[in-house]
Amino acid sequence: MSRSKGRVAILGGGMAGLAAAWRLSEPGWRGRFESITVYQRGWRLGGKAASSRGAHGRIEEHGLHIWLGSYENAFALLRQCYAELDRARTDPAAPVQTWDQALIPADNLGLAERWGTEWLVWLGTFTRNDELPGEPGSSGREMTAVGFLRRALDLLVDFAESLRGVPADGLALSTSPDPPAGNDAAEAVRRGALAALLALTEAPPAGAAATDLLGAVLDAIRGALDYERRPAHKRAWLLMSLVTATARGIVADKLITDPRGFRAINDEDFGAWLLRHGGHPDVLEFPLIRGLYDLVFGYEDADPARPAFGAGLAVFLTGLVLFEYKGAVFWKMTAGMGDVVIAPLYQALRQRGVQFEFFHRLDGLHLDAQRRGIESITMGRQVRLADGTQRYEPLTEVRGLPVFPARPLVDQLSVSEPVRDWRALETHWGGAADAETRVLRRGADFDHVVLAVSLGMLDIVARELVDDRPEWRDMTTHVRTVATQALQIWLRCDEASLGWRGKPAVTTSAYLPPFETWASMGQTLWAEQWPHDDPARTVAYFCGSLDAPWPVEDDPAGYVRRYDEQVRADAVKFLNRDVGLWFPDAVGDGGFAWHLLAGQHVSVNIDPSDRYVQSVPGSDRYRLRPDESGYDNLVLAGDWTDCGMNAGCIEAAVRSGLQAANVLLGRGRHYGIRGYYLP
């Protein structure tokens, strides 16, 4: 067995920190470290993936959490976790025993589309495939520009085929291998696809002439379609324009041969890049494009008039979403993310011997005299444990599920008087005056540090490092964050009674701010405890970005109060004015039918640890890799690092955490990393 390499302190219990703990504690590395300890502010794990239980056992999320079917590393970790817990044997009464009971396929998608003065809902269903995400033995690989180009053109040809024989007033996807003879719209799209393929396979200098010809062909097709009167025709043509502009850009910008791959165009906004390569201006309002920007909260200062999303990452993520999903394009959790992802990870890590210190607020990292490593860590111990309590156990139970409560389990704590606002313990400002200082020292309490806090916290907790190294200053300056807001509503009627005419369990985006995205989450209601005589029959999750600038110079309490009041007021306006697109029968002349409301929860994510990490143009180059801290006993973990999927998502957090652990284990950065990545 390898000699112990000392103690590891993981600062932050979000998904990146938990993924690092998972890799470091894997059976193959057991005994490599004397101890692995996760330090967590407040009483819940999960970071931006945290959830807890409120009134009626209702699930209260940080935001809308849905996994893409291409999240290979996140799924692999979760599958390993459930296999280790083996609940079928250890807890046969558990309602969620396996990973595929925790997350289920979600095929039905929708996009909101403005048509004149009205809004339409463009609904579709992605066909499932026979694969499963996170399968054992899946290997890592790189998504190339050549691969994307081929799949994009295949998509356009397939779309053309799907239009054949479709009535003129609508479009639908056909699963028939022998579709009937086509109509004019289908033939137009097919000609466009074939023209694109011809133009882009021509070698220069013929390629330039072919590109001009392609533009003329697309213009002619647009003129042949009933573009201004039939939404389906407009969508078909805009899809052609989008795909051909993307294909043109890949060829013209030499992404096929550029060693930087998609990173070569990350300094340019995706929409601007499409226009530069011949995309029609209407493409910028195409619901697919607006939905993509909504997916990554891709707007400067949360302003929808200022889209900002690096072109390379946009193309990369589009390829993952459309072409690389396993099983289903989306997967939805059957209860809270804290219930079916974070709590099981905590339980499995505890079984492995990983230690957790709750109620520890990170206040500062301090360098040694030579400025080569972390010498000490200052923390605020927010509360003390009750006499006789050896360690805080964070989980309680609702409907047979281990869950995190909305308030700490106070019988384990030494609290001399009632705490009015337990939530404050989970914010940067929480308990600042009352916290007892605890100093961790190198060689006594830790030897290695995994910094797994959110990007917004670095200027606060890593100030010495930011002042010491220009690359830290560049990262905290150029990699941007944005506040977000989320609304959950529970209603007493089912969706059909509320006027929803689409398929069940849909997820939609590209609508109006402040809540551009909606997901039907009825699959979670079983896990809550609504009264039998007054049950909730519908639950809807909404989310969007929020213009809440950071940092705050003074009056943090006023800052929190201001945005809390603003989001709640905006939620009322949204329900009275705009929710009718989804639930028309819940809105009348007097606004929203409030008697239908069984419950509501608002999450105002303005704390620096809660802010979403954006992928604005020009920022990618300033991200540090997990192994690029510049200090000999410090590695980095979080969706803000350069981990190969540089976007704010659970997959990026998992990848980064695994890479940080690989560094400490002396393995290559991509050891055991699955799926596609930016090189």
Buried (B, 14 or more C-beta within 10 A) or exposed (E): EEEEBBBBBBBBBBBBBBBBBBBBBBEEBEEBBEBBBBBBBBBBBBBBBBBBBBEBBBBBBBBBBBBBBBBBBBBBBBBBBBEBBEBEEEBEEBBBBBBBBBBBBBBBBBBBBBEEEEBBBBBBBBEBEEEBBBBEEBEBEEBBBEBBBEBBBEBBBEBBBBBBBBEEEEBEBBEEEEBEEBBBBBBBBBBBBBBBBEBBEBEEEEBEEBBEBBBEBBEEBBEBBBBEEBBBBBBBBBBBBBBBBBBBBBBBBEBBEEEEBBBBBBBBBBBBBBBBBBBBEBBBEBBBBBBBBBBBBBBBBBEBEEBBBBBBBBBBBBBBBBBBBBBBBBBBBBBBBBBBBBBBBBBBBEEBEBBBBBBBBBBBBBBBEEEEBBBBBBBBBBBEBEEEEEEBEBBBEBBEBBBBBBBBBBEBBEBEEEBEEBBBBBBBBBBBEEBEEBEBEBEEBBBBBBBBBBBBBBBBBBBBBBEBBEBBBBBBEBBBBBBBBBBBBBBBBEBEBBBBEBBEBBBBBBBBBBBBBBBBBBBBBEBBEBEEEEBBBBBBBBBBBBBBEBEBEEEBEEBBEBBBEBBBEBBEEBBBEBBBBBBEBBBEEEBBBEEBBBBBBBBBBBBBBBBBBBBBBBBBEBBBBBBBBBBEBBBBBBBBBBBBBBBBBBBBBBBBBBBBBBBBBEBEBBBBBBBBBBE
